């Protein structure tokens, strides 16, 4: 089957009434083929974005790890009327299964939310009690909707085998699957991942890195032109010159090597204009947009900015207040509501007193409360988040 160019060439020869083109010197009508330049984007599905982002982009990788690891390390405490009965629940969350700790489990959940927008937890029952919790891969899970569009079951496929998890009536028993999802404006059951919102910036950042790598492979300098002062180079001369340039002058190892030219050849470097060099600023701007989507201050990712100690401390507090604490609080509330049929009603929340980055804020609050002479001791304790009455030790009066 002939190619498009061959067919166009035949049409040109028929239109000119001339013979077939036999040599380079033969004249023939020319065709100019133009294609609209379009950007090449990463497919907008979680698997492709995770490969292009978490597995191939240092900014995304660090942002995901920073949020997931920091949020998972926040200690959870039980509050409210059922706090005294929450020992078994806290023990399960501390050691959810024999293979991993609670911190590792939550780290997986948060990473799934950041990269896919949705995370799934399975409650493993043994003899009528919840014996273990484990995270399931979102890419292997499929939701089975009911007549009203809400899920009635989940189908999990792994290793060529599928497992069906039917959901009980709300409040009747612990559902075998807990689905956690970030807000999505067009999907009631699925979530919109931060990496999806940063997909355009991710592609720009990766493309700029690829451009830098290509520049290093070409002797770490802009390309140039070899100008021949004679009439033309023969085909063997052109091929030999091209092979010598690729073998002896291309690559970072040959950077700065002097170029030996034969008679009639002149090297004309093609310098980049300031507009062409703007890709550096574009790469930095793309990195900041990625950090913005994940809720991480760019300073904490080593991006260019006001890198001072005071700014770093403020950025660290902003990370906890605006990203980590809301994410951990939302997840803790979902876990408490999910496991309530088995462990009773209890409120779970992060223990803010044990967050070192917020120690300055807590100290300021205690100082202000201590100076409030119009408050009683019980009111002061309640104002800083402690029970109004101190528990008495056994045997004390």
N, C-alpha and C positions, 0 to 999 in steps of 0.2 A: 504494500500500500504506500503510495507516494505521500510525502509530507506536504504541508501547506506551502512551504517555500518553493518546493519543486513545482507544484501546480502553478504558483504565481509566476515562476520563471518561464514556464511553458506559455502562459497567457501573454507574458511580455514579448516572447519571441514571435508569437503569432501576430501580435499587434504591430510589431516593427517590420514584419515581413522578412526578417533576416535569418541567417542560419543559426544553428545551436551554438551556444557559447563554448569555445574551445580553449581560449587562453585568457589570461588576466587582462590583456590589452584590448580585447574585443569590447566594443561599446554596446550597451543595451539600456533600455529604459529602466529607471530605478524606482523602487517602491520604498516608501518610508512607512514603517509600521510603528504605531504609537500605542502604548498601553497606559491606562490611568494608574498612576502610582498610588498604591494603597498600603497602609501599615499592616504588618503581620502581627496579630494579637494571639496571645495564649488562649486556648479554648476556655470558656467560662464554666468549667465544671470543677468540683472540689479536687478530684484526683490530679488533673492537669495543673491547677493552681498550686497544689501542694508540692508537686515535682518542681515547677518553675520557681516557687517561692521558698518553702521551708528547706528543700533539698538542694537548691542551687543559688539562693540569694542570701548573703550574710545578714542583711538588715532584717528581712523577714524571719530568718532563723533565730536571730538574737531576740527580736521582739516577742516572738511566740514563747521562747524558752523563759524569757524574763517574766512575762505575765503568768505563764502556767506554773513555773516553779515557785514564784513569790506568792501567788494566790493559794497554791496548795500547801504552803508552809504556814499559813495563818492558822493558829490553833482555834478549834471550835469549842464553844462552851454551851451548856444547857441553861436556859433561863425560863422564867415563868412558873406557873403552878406545878408543872410536872418535872421540874429540874431534879428533885430528889430521887426520882425513879428513872433517870436517864443514864444510869451507869452502864446497863447492858447495851444501849444504843451507842454510847460513846466508845465502848470497847469494840463494838463491831466496826465502827468507822475508823478506829485506830488500826485494826487488823482485819480488813474486809475479807481476805482470802489467804490461803497458805502461801501464795506465790509473791505477794506484794504487800506493802504497807498502805495505810490510808493516804499518806502524802503522795505516793506514786500513783495510786488510783485516781485521785483528784487531779493530779498533773496531767494524766491522760485525758480526763474529761475536759479540762480547760483547753488543752491543745486541740482536741476535736472541735470544740466550739469555735476557736479562733480560725481554724483552717477549713471547717466544713459548715459551721453555723449550727450544727446539731450534734448531740452526744447521747449515748444510750448506756444505761446501767441495767444489769440483770440481777434480780434477787433470787438466789439459789435457796430453795426450801428443803429442809430435811426433818422428817418426823413432825411436820406441822409448825416448824419454827424457821426463821430466817438464819441460815447458817453461813452465808457468804454473799458478797457483792462483787461483781466483776464488770469491767467495761467491755462493750462490744463495738466492733468496727462499724462506723456509720455507712461506709461504702457497701457493706454486705447486708444492710438492713433495708427491708421494704415494708412500708406501712400499708395495711389493708383497711380501707375506709368502710364505714357503715353507710346506711341510707342517708344519714345527716351529714356525711362528709368527714366526721371525726373518726379517729382510729378505733377499730374493734379488735384488731390483732396485728401482730408483727411477724414477718417472715425473715429469718436470718439464715443466710446461705454461706457455708464455708466448707472447703474441701469437697465440693460436689454434693454435699448433703444439706438439706434445709430443715430448720426447726421452726415450728409455729408456736407463738406465744399469744394465747387468747387473754384478753383483758376482762377482769371481773367488773361487776357493778361498782361504781365509786363508793368507797367506804366499807364495802363488804369484806375485802381482804386486801393484802398487799399485792399490787399488780406485779406480774413478773418482770415488766420492763418499765423503766422510767426514761422518758424522752425529754431531754433538755434542749431548748432551742432559743437562739437569739431572735430578736424581733425581725420580721420580714414583712414589708408592706404588701406583698402580693401572695403570701403563703401563710395559711393559718397554722399549719402543722410543722413546716420546715423553717429553718433559720437562715438568715443572711450573714455569712461570715465576714469579718473585717478584711480578710485577704481579697474577697470578691470586690469590695469597695475600692481597694487599692490596686486592682489588677492593671489598670493603665499605667500607674506609676511604677509598678513592678516590671512591666515590659520595657519601659523607658530605661530603668536602672540596669536591667540585664543587657539591653542593647548597647548602652554606653560602656558597660564592662567588656562586652564582646568587641566593641570598637577599639578600646584600649589594648586588648590582647592582640588584635590584628595589627595595630600600630607597632607593638613590641616585636611581633614576628617579622615585620618589615624593617628591621634595623632601628627601631625606635625613633624613626624620623618620618616626616611627610614624604609622600612619593614624589618622584621627579621625572624628568624626561631626558632621554638621550637623543640629542639632535645630531643628525648626520649631515655634514656639509656637502656631500656629493649628490649625485642624481638620485640613487636609490640603493638599497641593500638587496643582495640576492637572497633567495629563500634559505640556502644553507648558512649564509652569514647571519641572517636574522635569528635563525634557530640556535646557532652557536652562541651568539651574544646573549640571548635570553636565558639559555641554560647556565652560562657562566655567572650571570647576575644572580640567579636563584641559588646556585650552589655556593658562591663565594661572598655574597654581600647581603643575603637575606637572613633574618633571625637576630635575636638579641646578642648572641655570641659574636656576631660580626659588626656590632654597632661601632661606628667610628673608624672602620677599616678604610684606608684610602682606596679610591677607585682608579684603576689603571685603564686608560682609554687609548685606543689606537688612533692613528691619524684620521682626522676628519670627524671625530666624535666629540661632542661637547655635552656636559651634564648641566641641565637647567633644573634646579630644585623648585618644587611647587609648594610654596609656603602657605600655611592655613591663615585665612583672614580671622580677625577677632570674631566675626559672626560665626565662622566655622568652629572656632574654639569654644563657643558657648555651650557645647555639650557637657563641659565640666560643671557649669552652673545648673544645667538641666538635670544632671545626675544627682547633685546635692539636693535640688528641689524635689526630685522624685523620692529620694530617701526620706526626706522630711514628711512627705505626704504618706509614705508607708507607715512611719512612726505615728503620725496623726491618726490613721485609721485604726491602729491597734491600741491607741490611748497611752502611748509611751512617750514621755518627753524626749525630744531628739538628743538632748544633752546626755541622757543615760545610755544612748546607743553609740556614743563617740562621734556624733555628727558635728560638723562645724557650727559654732555658735559661741555663746558667752560661757566659756569653760572656766568658771571660778568656783571656789569651794562653797560660797554662799548660794550661788545659783544651783549647784549640785544638790545641796540640802533641800532647797525649795522644790526642785524637780522631783526629788525622791518622795517628799511628802505629797506632792501633787499626784504622783503615780499611785500611792496608796489610797488617797482620798477619792480620786476620780475614776480609777480603774480597778484596782485590786479589791478594795473593800466592797464596792457594789457587786462585783462579780462573785466574790465568796459569800456575801450575804444572800444573794439571790439563789445560789446553789444550795446553801445550808437550809434555807426555807423550803426549797423543793424536796430535799432529802427528808426533812422532818415530816412534811405532809405526806410523802410517799410511804414512809415506814410507820405512820401513826397507827394503822390497824394492828400492828404487831407490838409496838412499844408504848402506845398511848400518846396523848397530846403533849408535845414539848416544843419549846422554841429553841432553835439552834442559831447561833450567830458567832462571828469572829470575836476573839478576845482582844479588844483594842489596847488593853493595858500592857500586853506583851509584845506590842509592835515597837521596836526600838526607834524607828523613824518618826513616830508620833510622840516620843517621850517629852519633847519640848512643849507640845500642845497640852499634854496631860498635866505637866508641871505648872503651866500657866493657869489651867483651870483650877487645880487644887489650891493655888495661891489665892486666887480670887474668892473661892468658896471659903477658905479658912479666914479670910478677912471680913466675911459677911457676918457681923455680930448679931444680926437680927434673925439668923437661922439657928435652929437647934441642931444637935449632933445627928439626930436621925434624918433631918432634912438635908444636912450637908452630905451625909452618906448617900442618900437617894439622888442628890444632884450630880454626884460623880459616878453614878452607876452601880453602887453597892446596895445590898439590902438595908432597910432602915434600922433594923436591930441586929446587933452582933450575936452570932450563935454562941451559946454558953457551952463550955466544955463539961464533960461528965464529972460530977462531984462538986462543981462550983455552985455558989449561991448568988 
